[in-house]
Amino acid sequence: MLKLLRYISISLITVCLLFACHASVPIKVKHPPLKVVFTSFVGEHSGIIAQEKGFFKAQGVDVELIYKQYIQLEMANFSAGKYDGMVLTLGSFINLSATNPDIQGVVVINESTGADVVVAQSQIKTVADLKGKKLGANLGGFSEIFVTEMLKTANLTSDDVNLVKVEASEIPQHLKNNAIQAGHTWEPHLSEAIKLGGNILFTSKQTPGLILDMIIFRSEIIRDRPEDVRAFVRGWLEGSAYWKANVQEGNAIISKALKIPLNTIYLEGVNLTDLSENQKLFQSSNPNSIYKTAKIYADFFIRSGNVTRIPKLKSLFNSSFLNPP
């Protein structure tokens, strides 16, 4: 009888220990896919390759990429929590931070090194010819600074032209209708404008380091799902590396996914930034760091009256996802 009681006691203790051990094993929470919105600029499309080649999945994160043509409305939707992350130019990011400081940039995905252009009607041959003319740009964002920098090359200011708020995709039609005489755009809209007789006046090759695209996440996503954000960054950069090494295949993947003609996809004038370039860009001591470029945008937006106050720039960037875990 004593042996039986001892056996039962040992069995109960063993069962309890097993349950206790089991309870201490962390259970991986299944998160919904990270919803990230992007637009028509070719430098924002590495994520499509990462998705189609399974790079996000291999890193352990589910991703839902959402393609939209117009970014202005999506910025409001992002701030309202409709998306977890989005692709934004550095300038638009700084602008958005004035009304939504609870966001952070985690990785630079590309630099425009000629892909952004100002295209004009055929009779306008030089930047100086723009004096007194209507110039289309997406005002209030990086586009406005880009055209302002262009005007400086001819000793002009925005007061010397009539700035008109126009989306990049609308530039060809506005040129055709003579609603503007020149405008800031990129492919595939540039080719359309050229077919209509437009000519290129200025490109981002002349403004090195000014136009960068970043992935932005809401602060609560960074706080609650850091592993997913890290996996996303790795997957995206893997997609960029694969595309650079396999340009034709990458272009075909994007053409099929977005249902756009293959001959409208160009990587010329776009530098898809890698991990080491990012680590340098996020170093505040680097003379070409994103902090220094961000200050150019912040100062411009405050000076022009677009915003009244911008958060401390250091709080808007999070380099932790570029370093080993």
N, C-alpha and C positions, 0 to 999 in steps of 0.2 A: 504493500500500500504506500509506504514511504517512497519507494522507488518510482511508483506511478505518479505521485504528487510532484516529485522532483522533475520527472520527465515533462509533465504538463507545464510546470513553471518555466523550464528552459525553453519549451516550445513557444509559450506566450511571449517571453522576452525576445526571442528571435524574431517573431512576427512583428512585434512593436518596433524593433530596431530596423527591420526591413522597410516598414512603412515610414519611419522617421527619415531614413536615408533617401527613400523615394521622394518624400516631401521636400527635401533640401535641393534636389536636382532642379536647376532653373528650366522653366518651360519657355521655349521660344515662341513669342507672340507672333501670330501671323498678321502682318500689317497689310492694308490695302495697297495697291500699286501707287508709287509716287506719280502724281499728275504734274507733268511739266509741259508748258506751252511754249511754242516757238513760231517763227514767221518765215517769210519767203526768202530771206537772205541766205545765199548758199553756204556761208560760213557757219550757219546754225544747224546744219544737217548731218553732222557726225553722229548725232544721237540715233538717227534712222539706221545707220549702218550698225551701230552698237546693238540696236534692237533686233535687226534682221539676222545678224551673225551670232546672236545669243550671248553677247558680252555682258550685258546687264544681268542676265539670268545666271551666267557662270560666276559672277561676283556675289550672287545671292540676293538680288533685289528685283522686285517686279516693278516695271515702269510703264506708264501710259503716256505716250507722247501725243500732244494735241497741236495740230497745225492750224494756224489762223493767219489770215492775210493782214489784218489791221491790228496793230499792237495797242493802240490807245485805250480801247474798250477793255482789252484783256488785262491791262495794268490795274484797272478798277476791280475787275473780277478777281484778280490775284490778291489784291489787298482785302477783298471781302471773303477770302478763304476758299474760293472756287478751285484754285490750283495750289499745289504745294510749292512749286518752283516755276521759274520762267527764264527765258533767255532775254537779256536786255543789253543795250549798249551801255557803256560806262556812264555816258551823259544822262541817258534816260533813267538809269538806276539812281544817280545822285538826285535828279529831279524828283523821282518818286519818293525818295527817303524824306523829303521835306514834309510830306503828308502821311507817310507810313514809315516811321523809323524802325519798326520791328521786322527788319529784313536784313539779310547779309549776303554779300557776294562771296562765293566759295571757290570759283575757278574761272580763269580767263580762257575762253575757248578759241578765240581767233583775234587777229589784228588785220584791219583792212589796209592793204599796202598798194592800193590802186583800184580796188573794186568799187569804192564809192566815187561817184563822178557828178560833176555838174555838166549837164548836156543842154545845148542851146539851139535855137532856130538857126537855119543856115546863114542868115545875113549877119549874125553876131559871131565875130571871129576871135575877139579877145575879151578878157575880163573887163577891160576899160570900157568896152562897148555896152556894158550892162548899165551904165549910168542912166538913171531915169526910167529904167525898164522894170518889168515885173519879174521877180525871182521867186520861184516856188521852193519851199522847204517845209519840213515838219517842225514848225516853230515850237519852242519850249523844250527842245531836246538837243541831242548831239548834232542834229542836222543844222540847227541855227548857228552853232559854233563853227561847224565845218564851212558853211557859206561865208561866215564872217571872216574866217581865216583866208578864204579865197579872195574876198574883196580887198583885204589888206595888201595883197600882192600888186594891186593896181592903185594903191593909195586911196581906196574908197572905203566908206563905212556903210552900215545898214541904212543910214539916212540918205545915201546917194541912190538907193534903189527902193522899189516898192516890194517889200517882203509879203508873200502870199502863203497862207498855210495850205500845203498840199501833201498828201501821202505819196511815197515813192512810186507806188503802182499807178497813180493817177497822172504822173508827169507826162507820159507820151500823149495822152488825149488832151491835156491842158495846153501842151505845145501846139498840137494840131489845131485846136480851137482858138489859138492866140490869146488864151486867158492868161498865159505867162509867156515870157520870151526865153526863159532858161529855168532849170530846176535840178535839184539834187535827187539822184536815183541810183539804182544798181541793177544788175541782171536778175531776172530776165527782162525787166522793163527797159533797160538801156538799149538792148538790141531792137526793141520795138520802136523806140524813139529815133534810133539811127536809120531804120527803114523809112521813117517818115521824113527823113532829111536832116535830122539833128546832127550836131557835131559836138565833140567833147572839148570843154573849155578847161577843166581842172579835175584832178584826181587826188585820192587820198595818199598816193605815192609822195605827194608834196607836203603831207602833214604827218610825218612818221610818229607813231605812238599815240595819236589823238583818238582814233576810232577803234575801240576794243569792245568785243562782246563778252558778257559774263553770264554764268549761271547764278541766279538769285534764289534763295529759299526763304520762306517765312521763318522767323526766329523759333517759333514753337516746334516746327518740323526739325530744325537743327538740334533743339533741346531734347525732343522726345524720340527722334529716330536717327541719331548720329551714324550708326552703322550703315543704315540705308543710304544716307547722304554720301558717306565715304565710298560705298560700293557704286553709287551712281557716278561719282566723279571718276573713279577708276575705269568704269565701263565706257564712259563718254570719251576719255582720253585714248582708250584702246581703239574705239571706233575711229578717232581722228588718225591715229597711227596706221591703221589698216587702210584707210582711204588714201592716205598719202602714198602708201606702198602699192596700192592697187586702184589707181585713179579711174580707169575705164570701168572696172567692176563696181566700184563705189558709185560712180555716176549712174550706172544702170540700175542699181538698187534704189537710189533716190528717185530716179525717173519713174520707176514702177510704183514706188510707195506713194509719191505725191501726184502721180498721173500728170506729169509735165514732160514736154519734149526733151529728149536727151541732149539735143544741140543747144539748149538754153542753160545747161549746167556747166559752169566754169569755175575752176579753182584759181585761175590766174588773178593775181592781185589780192589773194587771201592767204594769210599765214595761219594755218591751224596750229595753235600753240600746244607744246608738249609739257610734260611735268617739270622738266628742269627750267624751261622758260617761265613757267608759272612761279616756281620757287623764287626766281630772281625778281619777277614783277611784284611779288608780295613782300619783298624786302624794302623797308622804308628807307634804308641807306642807299639804295640803288637810285641813281639820278633819273632813271626812266621808270621808276616804280609807279604802280597804279595810284598810290597816295598823292604823288605830285600831279599826275594827270587829273585825278579827281578834284584836286584843289583848283585847277584851271576852270573846270566846269562849275564848281561851287561858287567861285568868285564871279564868274560870268552871269550865272543865274540870279545871284543876289544883286549884282550891279544893274542887270536889265529889268529887275523887278518881278521876274518870274516866280521867285520864292522870297520869303523874308528871313527864313532861318533853316539851317541844315544841321543835322546831328554831327557830332565829332566824327571825322572821317575814319579814324581808327576803329570805331565801333561798328562800321559798316562792312568791314572785311574780315573774313575768317579763314586763315591759312591752315588751320589744323587738319583739314582733309587732304592736304598736299603732302603731309608728313607720314612716316610709318606709324601704325596704330600703337 
